[in-house]
Amino acid sequence: GKRTARLAQARNALLSLALDEVGCDFLVVVDMDNVLDTFDASSVQSSLDILRGGQFDVVGANSEPLYYDMWALRTVDDWMPGDYHDVGLRNRAKVIPSKSGQPPVEVRSCFGGVAVYRAAALRGCAYRGLDERGREICEHVPLHLCMVERGARTAIKPQMVVIAPPEHVATVLKQCGSPPQE
């Protein structure tokens, strides 16, 4: 089978376990790879505070040295309005400053290696790794767009930072060009 279909199946099994058997108010989804090498776990607590405050239902990670998870990203503006395979990457590299006080960046979908969810907003939505034509898609996007259609709000939390894998940074820089200087 295709990789993203297998990922979606595994993520849905874990999602069902968390929501239906364990029961929880919040869920943290983490890719257990090298993006977490220098991750500050206290940023999850401050993300939970954002969710408890009711402003957002999903908070995804930022990354340094630049935002790298372009496949999961769908924005409310023209930064990444659709699948990058369709809209292209040219001139889309971006650095989201991670300094304290920087507000969340509202998007329609993101991940970045870590995401914190309000469990109630996940109900009735699922991961999917293939589109209608059987083409691989980022499994996070259908889940997040379903949530948004049901009124959920999603954001990148600038201070919840993972280290972007060097191979992803190289791809983004090669295909996007350098990000604009702030």
C-alpha positions in Angstrom: 0.0 0.0 0.0 0.9 3.6 -0.2 2.8 5.2 2.7 0.2 8.0 3.4 -2.7 5.5 3.4 -0.8 3.3 5.9 0.0 6.4 8.1 -3.7 7.5 8.0 -4.8 4.0 9.0 -2.4 3.9 11.9 -3.3 7.4 13.0 -7.0 6.7 12.9 -6.5 3.6 15.0 -4.7 5.6 17.6 -7.2 8.4 17.4 -10.1 6.0 18.0 -8.3 4.5 20.9 -7.6 7.9 22.5 -11.2 9.3 21.9 -13.3 6.2 22.4 -11.5 3.9 24.8 -9.2 6.2 26.9 -11.3 9.3 26.8 -9.5 12.6 27.0 -10.1 16.3 26.7 -6.9 17.0 24.7 -4.6 15.0 22.5 -1.0 15.5 21.6 0.2 14.0 18.3 3.9 13.7 17.9 6.2 12.4 15.1 8.9 10.5 17.0 11.9 11.5 14.9 14.8 13.9 15.0 12.6 17.0 14.9 12.2 16.6 18.7 15.9 16.6 19.4 15.8 20.1 21.1 12.0 20.3 21.6 10.9 22.2 24.8 8.0 20.1 26.2 6.8 23.1 28.2 5.6 24.6 25.0 2.9 21.8 25.0 1.6 23.2 28.3 1.3 26.7 26.9 -0.4 25.3 23.8 -2.9 23.6 26.1 -3.5 26.9 27.8 -4.4 28.4 24.3 -6.8 25.5 23.7 -8.4 25.9 27.2 -8.8 29.6 26.4 -11.1 28.7 23.5 -9.3 30.7 20.8 -8.1 27.6 18.8 -8.9 23.9 18.7 -5.6 22.8 17.1 -2.2 24.2 17.7 0.7 22.9 15.5 4.4 23.4 15.8 6.6 26.0 14.2 10.1 25.1 13.1 13.5 26.5 12.8 15.5 27.6 10.8 12.3 28.0 8.7 8.8 26.6 8.5 9.3 23.2 6.7 6.0 21.2 6.8 4.6 22.5 3.6 2.7 19.4 2.7 0.5 19.6 5.8 0.1 23.4 5.5 -3.0 25.1 4.2 -3.3 28.8 5.0 -6.1 31.3 5.2 -4.0 33.7 3.0 -2.0 33.1 -0.2 1.1 31.7 1.6 0.0 28.1 0.9 -3.6 28.0 -0.1 -3.6 24.4 -1.4 -1.4 21.3 -1.9 2.1 22.5 -2.8 2.1 19.9 -5.6 -0.7 21.9 -7.2 0.2 25.5 -6.2 4.0 25.2 -6.3 6.6 26.2 -3.8 8.2 29.1 -5.6 8.6 32.1 -3.2 6.8 30.3 -0.4 9.6 29.8 2.1 8.8 31.6 5.4 10.3 32.2 8.8 7.8 32.5 11.6 9.6 34.4 14.4 9.5 32.4 17.6 10.1 35.2 20.1 7.9 35.5 23.2 4.7 37.4 22.6 4.4 36.4 19.0 0.7 35.5 18.5 -0.5 32.2 16.9 -0.7 32.2 13.1 -4.1 31.1 12.0 -4.2 28.5 9.3 -6.5 25.8 8.0 -4.1 22.9 8.4 -0.6 22.4 9.8 1.4 19.9 11.7 5.2 20.4 11.8 5.9 17.2 13.9 3.8 18.1 16.9 0.1 19.2 17.2 -2.1 19.6 20.2 -5.9 19.0 19.7 -9.1 19.7 21.6 -10.5 16.2 21.6 -14.1 17.2 21.0 -13.1 19.0 17.8 -11.7 15.7 16.4 -14.9 13.8 16.7 -16.4 12.8 13.4 -13.2 13.6 11.4 -10.5 11.2 10.2 -7.1 11.1 8.7 -7.0 10.1 5.0 -3.9 9.5 3.0 -5.3 9.3 -0.6 -7.4 11.7 -2.6 -10.4 10.8 -4.8 -8.0 9.8 -7.6 -5.8 7.5 -5.4 -3.0 10.1 -5.3 -1.0 10.3 -2.0 -1.9 13.4 0.1 -0.8 14.5 3.5 -2.9 12.6 5.9 -3.3 15.6 8.3 -5.0 17.8 5.8 -8.4 16.0 5.4 -8.6 15.7 9.2 -7.9 19.4 9.7 -10.2 20.6 6.9 -13.0 18.5 8.3 -12.5 20.1 11.6 -12.4 23.6 10.1 -15.7 22.8 8.2 -17.2 22.0 11.6 -16.1 25.4 13.0 -12.7 24.5 14.5 -9.8 26.9 14.4 -6.2 25.9 13.8 -3.0 27.8 14.3 0.8 27.5 14.3 2.2 28.4 17.7 5.4 30.3 17.0 7.0 29.3 20.4 6.3 25.6 20.0 9.5 24.9 18.0 10.9 21.8 16.4 14.1 21.6 14.4 13.3 21.2 10.7 15.1 18.1 9.3 18.0 19.3 7.1 16.7 17.3 4.1 13.3 19.2 4.3 15.1 22.6 4.7 17.2 21.8 1.6 14.0 20.9 -0.4 12.2 24.0 0.7 15.1 26.3 -0.1 15.7 24.6 -3.4 12.1 24.8 -4.6 11.0 28.0 -2.8 14.0 30.2 -2.7 15.3 31.9 0.4 12.6 33.3 2.8 12.2 37.1 2.9 14.1 38.8 5.7 11.9 40.1 8.5 
